[in-house]
Amino acid sequence: MPLLVINNKAGKDAEVLKRFGEPAWNYQVIRFLDAKGGDIVPRKDRVWTLSELADRMISTLKAHKRPVPKYLRALAADTTPAS
């Protein structure tokens, strides 16, 4: 389930930041958590491109031995910048 945490707001948002050791006023971070709130794949800063996000989604599914949809593989491949 997605969750947005405002990183410069007191109250519940600040509690979530503290729980996960996230700094206030940081750039956005997308974390993939298990049912107990642990990271499935390690936290990573500066994941800003669609290909990077798709790759992390694939890694998360693989870590849980779940099938990776063809459309997600295609998205990761189609959005990878040419070298």
C-alpha positions as CSV (number, residue, x, y, z in Angstrom):
1,M,0.0,0.0,0.0
2,P,1.5,3.4,-0.9
3,L,2.0,5.9,1.8
4,L,3.0,9.6,1.4
5,V,4.9,11.1,4.3
6,I,5.4,14.9,4.4
7,N,9.0,15.2,5.5
8,N,8.7,18.7,7.1
9,K,5.5,18.3,9.1
10,A,5.1,17.5,12.8
11,G,2.9,14.8,14.2
12,K,2.3,11.4,12.5
13,D,4.6,12.3,9.6
14,A,7.5,13.1,11.9
15,E,6.9,9.9,13.8
16,V,7.2,7.9,10.5
17,L,10.4,9.7,9.6
18,K,11.9,8.9,13.0
19,R,10.8,5.2,12.8
20,F,12.6,4.8,9.5
21,G,15.5,7.1,10.2
22,E,14.6,9.4,7.4
23,P,15.9,13.0,7.6
24,A,13.5,15.9,7.5
25,W,13.6,18.1,4.4
26,N,15.1,15.3,2.3
27,Y,14.3,14.5,-1.3
28,Q,11.6,12.0,-1.9
29,V,12.4,8.3,-1.3
30,I,10.4,5.3,-2.4
31,R,10.9,2.4,-0.1
32,F,9.6,-1.2,-0.6
33,L,8.6,-2.7,2.7
34,D,7.5,-6.1,3.9
35,A,4.5,-6.7,6.2
36,K,6.7,-6.0,9.3
37,G,7.9,-2.6,7.9
38,G,11.4,-3.9,7.0
39,D,13.0,-3.0,3.7
40,I,12.7,-5.7,1.0
41,V,15.5,-4.1,-1.0
42,P,17.9,-1.6,0.5
43,R,16.8,2.0,0.7
44,K,18.3,4.2,-2.0
45,D,18.4,7.9,-2.5
46,R,17.9,9.8,-5.8
47,V,15.8,7.2,-7.7
48,W,14.2,9.7,-10.0
49,T,13.9,8.0,-13.4
50,L,11.2,5.6,-14.5
51,S,13.8,3.0,-15.4
52,E,15.4,3.2,-12.0
53,L,12.0,2.8,-10.3
54,A,11.0,-0.1,-12.6
55,D,14.3,-1.8,-11.8
56,R,13.7,-1.5,-8.1
57,M,10.2,-2.8,-8.4
58,I,11.6,-5.8,-10.3
59,S,14.2,-6.4,-7.6
60,T,11.5,-6.3,-5.0
61,L,9.3,-8.8,-6.7
62,K,12.3,-11.2,-7.3
63,A,13.3,-10.9,-3.6
64,H,9.9,-12.3,-2.7
65,K,10.1,-14.9,-5.5
66,R,7.1,-13.3,-7.2
67,P,6.5,-13.2,-10.9
68,V,7.6,-10.1,-12.7
69,P,5.0,-8.9,-15.2
70,K,6.1,-8.6,-18.8
71,Y,4.9,-5.0,-19.0
72,L,7.1,-4.1,-16.1
73,R,10.2,-5.7,-17.8
74,A,9.2,-3.9,-21.0
75,L,8.9,-0.6,-19.1
76,A,12.3,-1.0,-17.5
77,A,13.8,-1.8,-20.9
78,D,12.0,0.9,-22.8
79,T,13.0,3.7,-20.4
80,T,16.7,2.8,-19.9
81,P,18.8,5.7,-21.2
82,A,21.0,4.8,-24.1
83,S,24.7,4.8,-23.3
